[in-house]
Amino acid sequence: MHRSHLMKTGLLAGLFSVLFSATVFAAPVLKINSSGRDVMLLQQKLQNVGYTIKDIDGIFGEETKRVVTQFQKDNNLRATGVVNNATWRALKDTKSIHHGSIKDKEALLERLKSTAPNYGPTVPNNKPILERSKVSSIISTAKSYIGVPYSFGGATPKAFDCSGYLQYVFGKNGISIPRLADDQYRLGLRTTSKSQLEPGDLVFFTTYEPGPSHCGIYLGDDQFIHASSSRGVRIDSLSNSYWQPRYIGGKHIVK
């Protein structure tokens, strides 16, 4: 991604943050048949924290009510579908990605499986798949996308989710891996400690649901690269306060 695009994205994000903060301060009550800028900001914020809204059109219709209701349920609020002060505050404080209803998520995952790029025959499970000579190329490719934004379902340099990012990086190096994190977790050999990890291995975390729901590529020295839901493609430490308690294991894939 070019510097100019990143700067533009940052400016737009900053403008949205200012406008949204002002809206929260005003705390307008929004419900079915509401319309205007406040509704558009509401829809954009819901999309930014991971809920699926087809049209950011400033019209509070049945789709927006459904998504608001789901957000309220996910945040232990009264599920009325009406945006009140408590809902605005919860939206303002939400930084991690939620993924909408289970039904919506399952439908999206099925679409991801059916539309995944074809990089050739998929590698086998339960054995090393990455030639040691290709590790540096995998890591170089992975780092070339630092700064690309996150989008649930994203699998191209326009936007990635965690497993779409891994599939794309490996695909660019001629290795076809599964599309979803729980399927990628079947690759390689299970490790019993972080000390067994080598650069190029895969690391997995439990985040928005039990089991391997987030993944990355181990870089060495306790560092891994991944498509994070809050900041896009970035490098983090396995030992930081967020990722350490969510780490569920690494898979040794380097031959």
C-alpha positions, 0 to 999 in steps of 0.5 A, a space after each residue: 500500500 502506497 504512503 499517500 493512500 495510508 495518509 489519506 486513510 489516516 486523515 479520513 479515520 481521524 475525521 470520522 473519529 471527530 465526527 463520531 465523538 461529537 455525535 456521542 456527546 450529542 447522543 441522539 436517539 435513533 430508531 426505525 425511520 430515523 435518517 441523516 448524518 447521525 444514522 450514517 455515522 452509526 452505520 459506519 461505526 457498526 461496520 468499523 467494529 465488524 458488523 455487516 451493513 450492506 448500505 451506509 446510506 443514512 437511513 435507519 431501516 430494518 437492516 440497521 435495526 437488526 445489526 443494532 439489536 445484535 450489537 446490544 445483545 453482544 454488549 449485554 445491553 437491552 436489545 431494543 434496536 433503539 440507539 440510546 445513550 448506553 448504546 452510543 457509549 458502548 459503540 464509542 468504547 468498542 475497539 475489538 471486532 465483533 462479527 455479527 450474528 452466528 447465522 451471518 458469520 456461518 453464511 460468510 464462512 461458507 462463502 469464503 470457502 467457496 470463493 477462496 483463490 485457487 493456488 493449486 493443490 492444497 498442502 496436506 495436514 499434520 506435517 511440515 509444508 514449508 521448505 526452509 529455503 522459502 522461509 525468508 521469502 514468506 517473511 519478506 512477502 508478509 512484511 510487504 503488506 504491513 499497514 494494509 487494513 483489516 476487513 472480516 472476509 478480506 483476502 487481498 491487499 485491499 484488506 485482509 482478515 487473519 486467515 485470508 492474509 496467511 493464505 495470500 502470503 503463502 499463495 504468493 510463494 506457491 503454497 496453497 493453504 486452507 482459507 480458514 483459521 481452524 483449517 489452517 490449525 490442522 497444518 504442521 506439527 503441534 508444539 508444546 512450548 514457544 521455544 520450539 517455534 521457528 521463523 515461518 511457523 504458524 501461531 494461533 489464538 482464541 479471540 472472538 470465539 473458542 478455538 483457533 479464531 486468529 492466526 499469524 506467522 512467527 518471525 522469531 524473537 517472540 515476534 509474529 506478524 498478522 492481520 489484527 482486527 484493530 490495526 491491520 497487518 502489523 507485528 506484535 509480541 507473543 508476550 504482550 498483555 493481550 496476546 499472551 493469555 489468548 495464545 493456544 499454540 504454534 504449529 511447526 510447518 518448516 521442513 
